[in-house]
């Protein structure tokens, strides 16, 4: 009986399918965070949505449209925040 070990370096590198799946998840997360960020915590969720969308696009997501929507919504989050800060003069805001 002979024992052999695998010296393949491919086990440490991520497989392309897992990388695309991760990128798809990032695209969906960017979209959801950008959408939620329009209503609450846009100072935090906007930049996170932008970062996830850019990472998803760089990693070659199959959900390119969703990543682009996440990017646009993240930018819209920051635009809404800037508008509300300009009108109110504070970072915190309320609808009432």
C-alpha atoms as a printed R data frame, in Angstrom:
   type eleno elety resid chain resno       x      y       z
1  ATOM     1    CA   UNK     A     1   0.000  0.000   0.000
2  ATOM     2    CA   UNK     A     2   1.463  3.302  -1.071
3  ATOM     3    CA   UNK     A     3   0.451  6.673   0.312
4  ATOM     4    CA   UNK     A     4   0.716  9.659  -1.950
5  ATOM     5    CA   UNK     A     5   0.048 13.300  -1.353
6  ATOM     6    CA   UNK     A     6  -1.310 15.766  -3.802
7  ATOM     7    CA   UNK     A     7   1.090 18.591  -4.613
8  ATOM     8    CA   UNK     A     8  -1.411 20.457  -6.705
9  ATOM     9    CA   UNK     A     9  -1.472 24.204  -6.062
10 ATOM    10    CA   UNK     A    10  -4.958 24.557  -7.493
11 ATOM    11    CA   UNK     A    11  -6.564 23.568  -4.180
12 ATOM    12    CA   UNK     A    12  -5.421 26.841  -2.591
13 ATOM    13    CA   UNK     A    13  -6.643 29.010  -5.465
14 ATOM    14    CA   UNK     A    14 -10.389 29.687  -5.685
15 ATOM    15    CA   UNK     A    15 -12.143 27.855  -8.464
16 ATOM    16    CA   UNK     A    16 -13.676 30.064 -11.186
17 ATOM    17    CA   UNK     A    17 -17.226 28.870 -10.476
18 ATOM    18    CA   UNK     A    18 -17.001 29.799  -6.784
19 ATOM    19    CA   UNK     A    19 -15.554 33.170  -7.703
20 ATOM    20    CA   UNK     A    20 -18.472 33.918 -10.036
21 ATOM    21    CA   UNK     A    21 -20.959 32.738  -7.405
22 ATOM    22    CA   UNK     A    22 -19.339 35.073  -4.867
23 ATOM    23    CA   UNK     A    23 -19.516 37.920  -7.383
24 ATOM    24    CA   UNK     A    24 -23.211 37.191  -7.976
25 ATOM    25    CA   UNK     A    25 -23.831 37.351  -4.240
26 ATOM    26    CA   UNK     A    26 -21.985 40.659  -4.043
27 ATOM    27    CA   UNK     A    27 -24.129 42.070  -6.859
28 ATOM    28    CA   UNK     A    28 -27.350 41.101  -5.065
29 ATOM    29    CA   UNK     A    29 -26.040 42.442  -1.745
30 ATOM    30    CA   UNK     A    30 -25.081 45.750  -3.390
31 ATOM    31    CA   UNK     A    31 -28.577 46.086  -4.838
32 ATOM    32    CA   UNK     A    32 -30.310 45.310  -1.529
33 ATOM    33    CA   UNK     A    33 -28.046 47.564   0.547
34 ATOM    34    CA   UNK     A    34 -28.416 50.409  -1.945
35 ATOM    35    CA   UNK     A    35 -32.187 50.064  -1.879
36 ATOM    36    CA   UNK     A    36 -32.410 49.938   1.915
37 ATOM    37    CA   UNK     A    37 -29.899 52.773   2.151
38 ATOM    38    CA   UNK     A    38 -32.331 55.137   0.449
39 ATOM    39    CA   UNK     A    39 -34.489 54.942   3.572
40 ATOM    40    CA   UNK     A    40 -32.146 54.366   6.511
41 ATOM    41    CA   UNK     A    41 -28.429 54.657   7.317
42 ATOM    42    CA   UNK     A    42 -27.466 55.956   3.896
43 ATOM    43    CA   UNK     A    43 -24.163 57.284   5.239
44 ATOM    44    CA   UNK     A    44 -23.122 53.685   5.951
45 ATOM    45    CA   UNK     A    45 -25.000 51.604   3.382
46 ATOM    46    CA   UNK     A    46 -24.275 53.815   0.354
47 ATOM    47    CA   UNK     A    47 -20.491 53.362   0.339
48 ATOM    48    CA   UNK     A    48 -20.827 49.649   1.140
49 ATOM    49    CA   UNK     A    49 -23.202 49.202  -1.819
50 ATOM    50    CA   UNK     A    50 -20.786 51.044  -4.101
51 ATOM    51    CA   UNK     A    51 -17.843 48.927  -2.950
52 ATOM    52    CA   UNK     A    52 -19.693 45.629  -3.367
53 ATOM    53    CA   UNK     A    53 -20.961 46.619  -6.807
54 ATOM    54    CA   UNK     A    54 -17.486 47.539  -8.014
55 ATOM    55    CA   UNK     A    55 -16.040 44.279  -6.656
56 ATOM    56    CA   UNK     A    56 -18.805 42.253  -8.305
57 ATOM    57    CA   UNK     A    57 -18.215 43.942 -11.646
58 ATOM    58    CA   UNK     A    58 -14.449 43.395 -11.421
59 ATOM    59    CA   UNK     A    59 -14.914 39.716 -10.605
60 ATOM    60    CA   UNK     A    60 -17.123 39.191 -13.648
61 ATOM    61    CA   UNK     A    61 -20.583 38.668 -12.200
62 ATOM    62    CA   UNK     A    62 -23.290 37.186 -14.367
63 ATOM    63    CA   UNK     A    63 -25.739 39.598 -12.708
64 ATOM    64    CA   UNK     A    64 -24.195 42.687 -14.253
65 ATOM    65    CA   UNK     A    65 -27.482 44.619 -14.309
66 ATOM    66    CA   UNK     A    66 -28.066 44.047 -10.622
67 ATOM    67    CA   UNK     A    67 -24.523 45.198  -9.835
68 ATOM    68    CA   UNK     A    68 -25.052 48.348 -11.908
69 ATOM    69    CA   UNK     A    69 -28.314 49.016 -10.049
70 ATOM    70    CA   UNK     A    70 -26.477 48.564  -6.754
71 ATOM    71    CA   UNK     A    71 -23.843 51.032  -7.887
72 ATOM    72    CA   UNK     A    72 -26.461 53.562  -8.960
73 ATOM    73    CA   UNK     A    73 -28.448 53.155  -5.753
74 ATOM    74    CA   UNK     A    74 -25.300 53.538  -3.646
75 ATOM    75    CA   UNK     A    75 -24.523 56.802  -5.428
76 ATOM    76    CA   UNK     A    76 -28.158 57.860  -4.993
77 ATOM    77    CA   UNK     A    77 -27.854 57.129  -1.255
78 ATOM    78    CA   UNK     A    78 -24.986 59.579  -0.984
79 ATOM    79    CA   UNK     A    79 -26.807 62.149  -3.132
80 ATOM    80    CA   UNK     A    80 -29.890 61.923  -0.888
81 ATOM    81    CA   UNK     A    81 -27.681 62.286   2.172
82 ATOM    82    CA   UNK     A    82 -25.929 65.343   0.701
83 ATOM    83    CA   UNK     A    83 -29.259 66.940  -0.190
84 ATOM    84    CA   UNK     A    84 -30.754 66.340   3.240
85 ATOM    85    CA   UNK     A    85 -27.633 67.580   5.014
86 ATOM    86    CA   UNK     A    86 -27.673 70.726   2.895
87 ATOM    87    CA   UNK     A    87 -31.338 71.375   3.617
88 ATOM    88    CA   UNK     A    88 -31.271 70.505   7.326
89 ATOM    89    CA   UNK     A    89 -27.690 71.233   8.292
90 ATOM    90    CA   UNK     A    90 -27.225 67.956  10.206
91 ATOM    91    CA   UNK     A    91 -26.198 64.431   9.308
92 ATOM    92    CA   UNK     A    92 -29.213 62.929  11.074
93 ATOM    93    CA   UNK     A    93 -32.594 63.458   9.484
94 ATOM    94    CA   UNK     A    94 -36.177 62.421   9.938
95 ATOM    95    CA   UNK     A    95 -39.237 62.429   7.728
96 ATOM    96    CA   UNK     A    96 -41.446 64.233  10.276
